[in-house]
Amino acid sequence: MFLKGGKGAGGPGQGGTAFSYIGSEVTITGDIATASELHLDGKVVGDLSCGALTQGQGGEVRGNIKAAEARLAGLVDGAVEAGILTLEASARVTGDVLYESLSVAAGAEVEGRFKRRRGGEEGSAAARQASKAPEPAPLFGEQAAEAAE
């Protein structure tokens, strides 16, 4: 069910990195936190935080995901935050997505908002100043007629 790397020739975790696997027959209720790599084919009901996440097509997360790198191919019902995020064609995400680098395959579905995270820049004075920029003039409806007068 769970594997820690470094044991067995040619197995996951070679090169000194830890690797864990949650099989399709497993359902975990509760939060998972690890700094290592996780492959998920089962179901997690809770928040998931890891260094790298690979989710199989049958994988399911009903909670928030936070990872340095994530490759999603299954169902996610919750927010996703990842530095490098790849959504495969079979991915189904219901929740907001925060990323630094994003790749979305044709067929992936997301019901939520995408927001690009800029490394360290969000709290800067320049970013706060840019958010105070004037709103653009409306193009349609009564407001556009008023703006034209």
C-alpha positions as CSV (number, residue, x, y, z in Angstrom):
1,M,0.0,0.0,0.0
2,F,2.7,2.5,1.0
3,L,6.2,2.3,-0.1
4,K,9.2,4.2,1.1
5,G,12.0,4.5,-1.5
6,G,15.5,3.1,-1.4
7,K,14.6,-0.6,-1.0
8,G,14.7,-3.0,-3.9
9,A,16.6,-2.7,-7.2
10,G,15.0,-0.5,-9.8
11,G,12.0,0.5,-7.6
12,P,10.6,3.9,-6.9
13,G,12.6,6.2,-4.7
14,Q,16.0,5.4,-6.3
15,G,18.4,8.3,-6.0
16,G,17.6,9.1,-2.4
17,T,14.1,10.5,-2.8
18,A,11.2,9.0,-0.9
19,F,8.2,7.8,-2.9
20,S,4.7,6.8,-1.6
21,Y,1.9,5.0,-3.5
22,I,-1.8,4.9,-2.6
23,G,-3.5,2.2,-4.6
24,S,-6.9,2.2,-6.2
25,E,-8.4,0.0,-3.5
26,V,-7.5,2.5,-0.7
27,T,-9.6,5.2,0.7
28,I,-8.0,7.6,3.3
29,T,-10.1,9.9,5.4
30,G,-7.9,12.6,6.9
31,D,-5.2,15.0,5.8
32,I,-1.9,13.8,4.2
33,A,1.3,15.7,4.5
34,T,4.7,14.7,3.1
35,A,7.7,16.5,1.6
36,S,8.3,13.6,-0.8
37,E,6.7,12.3,-4.0
38,L,3.2,10.7,-3.9
39,H,1.4,8.7,-6.5
40,L,-2.4,8.5,-6.0
41,D,-4.7,6.0,-7.6
42,G,-7.0,5.7,-4.6
43,K,-9.3,8.2,-2.8
44,V,-8.4,10.8,-0.3
45,V,-11.1,12.7,1.7
46,G,-9.1,15.5,3.3
47,D,-6.3,17.9,2.3
48,L,-3.2,16.7,0.6
49,S,0.2,18.4,0.9
50,C,3.3,17.0,-0.8
51,G,6.4,17.7,-2.7
52,A,5.3,16.1,-6.0
53,L,1.9,14.6,-6.7
54,T,1.0,12.3,-9.6
55,Q,-2.7,11.4,-9.7
56,G,-3.9,8.6,-11.9
57,Q,-7.2,8.7,-13.8
58,G,-9.0,6.8,-11.1
59,G,-7.5,8.9,-8.3
60,E,-9.9,11.1,-6.3
61,V,-9.2,14.0,-3.9
62,R,-12.0,15.6,-1.9
63,G,-10.1,18.3,-0.3
64,N,-7.4,20.9,-1.1
65,I,-4.1,20.0,-2.8
66,K,-0.9,21.9,-2.2
67,A,2.3,20.7,-4.0
68,A,5.5,22.0,-5.5
69,E,4.6,20.0,-8.6
70,A,1.4,18.2,-9.5
71,R,0.2,16.1,-12.5
72,L,-3.5,15.6,-12.2
73,A,-5.5,13.0,-14.2
74,G,-8.4,12.2,-11.9
75,L,-11.1,14.0,-9.9
76,V,-10.3,16.9,-7.5
77,D,-13.1,18.5,-5.5
78,G,-11.2,21.4,-3.8
79,A,-8.6,24.1,-4.5
80,V,-5.3,23.3,-6.1
81,E,-2.1,25.1,-5.4
82,A,1.1,24.1,-7.3
83,G,4.2,25.6,-8.6
84,I,4.2,23.5,-11.7
85,L,0.8,22.1,-12.6
86,T,-0.2,19.8,-15.4
87,L,-3.8,18.9,-16.0
88,E,-4.2,15.8,-18.2
89,A,-7.1,15.3,-20.6
90,S,-9.0,13.2,-18.0
91,A,-8.6,15.7,-15.1
92,R,-11.8,17.1,-13.5
93,V,-11.2,19.9,-11.0
94,T,-14.0,21.7,-9.1
95,G,-12.3,24.5,-7.2
96,D,-9.9,27.4,-7.7
97,V,-6.4,26.8,-9.2
98,L,-3.3,28.7,-8.1
99,Y,-0.1,28.0,-10.1
100,E,3.2,29.4,-11.3
101,S,3.5,27.2,-14.5
102,L,0.5,25.6,-16.1
103,S,-0.1,23.0,-18.8
104,V,-3.7,22.0,-19.6
105,A,-4.4,19.1,-22.1
106,A,-7.4,19.3,-24.4
107,G,-10.4,17.7,-22.6
108,A,-9.4,18.7,-19.0
109,E,-12.3,20.3,-17.1
110,V,-12.0,23.0,-14.4
111,E,-14.9,24.6,-12.7
112,G,-13.2,27.4,-10.8
113,R,-10.9,30.3,-11.3
114,F,-7.3,30.2,-12.4
115,K,-4.8,32.6,-10.8
116,R,-1.1,32.8,-11.6
117,R,1.1,33.0,-8.6
118,R,4.2,35.2,-9.2
119,G,7.1,34.1,-7.0
120,G,7.5,36.6,-4.2
121,E,6.0,39.5,-6.2
122,E,2.4,39.4,-4.8
123,G,3.3,41.2,-1.5
124,S,5.5,43.9,-3.2
125,A,4.6,47.6,-3.4
126,A,4.6,47.4,-7.2
127,A,1.9,44.6,-7.2
128,R,-0.2,46.5,-4.7
129,Q,0.1,49.7,-6.8
130,A,-0.8,47.8,-10.0
131,S,-4.0,46.6,-8.3
132,K,-5.1,50.2,-7.8
133,A,-5.1,50.9,-11.6
134,P,-8.3,52.6,-12.9
135,E,-11.0,50.3,-14.2
136,P,-11.5,50.3,-18.0
137,A,-14.5,52.1,-19.5
138,P,-17.6,49.8,-20.0
139,L,-18.3,48.7,-23.6
140,F,-22.0,47.8,-23.4
141,G,-25.3,48.8,-21.8
142,E,-26.4,51.9,-20.0
143,Q,-22.9,52.5,-18.5
144,A,-21.4,52.7,-22.0
145,A,-23.9,55.3,-23.0
146,E,-23.3,57.4,-19.9
147,A,-19.5,57.1,-20.4
148,A,-19.9,58.4,-24.0
149,E,-21.7,61.6,-22.9
